[in-house]
């Protein structure tokens, strides 16, 4: 059974069972594959080199749109312009954090130091955003219904299983944030 993250002498530590590590690795891999930019024929190599993507459009997958939201809800042109200037960099940053977190899953005990806690926080947040979209969580009431699912033996369908995974990722992220706050308190 997983142990919550905690701050201590070694840094921020946590423990995951092998099956839990594999579950998180699979989720992280799925999110990475969603974020990897598609290669397009005829793409301007100079624009790609400097990270400017003139052919970019808002993602059609609602989960990817949740990861890479429009910057202005009521101004499609401004959102598109901002997306052209920033989306490649944002995708790369998110993928980097997800890959860094995945590397930590090769160890029995998670020991997060340096940028590790930040990478894990970003990775768990992105995993939760995708799961929240798949579960159609739109508000506090929706989240409350999902949080009612706590018993793995009651998982009867994909949605209830996803709810349990979402709750696990939420618990893990909450314990990480608490450990990060504890580490900040000690540094004061």
Secondary structure, DSSP 8 states (H G I E B T S, - for coil): --EEEEEETTEEEEE--HHHHHHHHHHHHHHHHHHS----TT--HHHHHHT--TT----SSHHHHHHS--S-TT-HHHHHHHHHHHHHHHHHHHHHHHHHHHHHTTSSEEEE-TTHHHHHHHHHHHHHHHHHHHTT--SHHHHHHHHT---GGG--SHHHHHHHHHHHHHHHHHHHHHHHHHHHHHH-
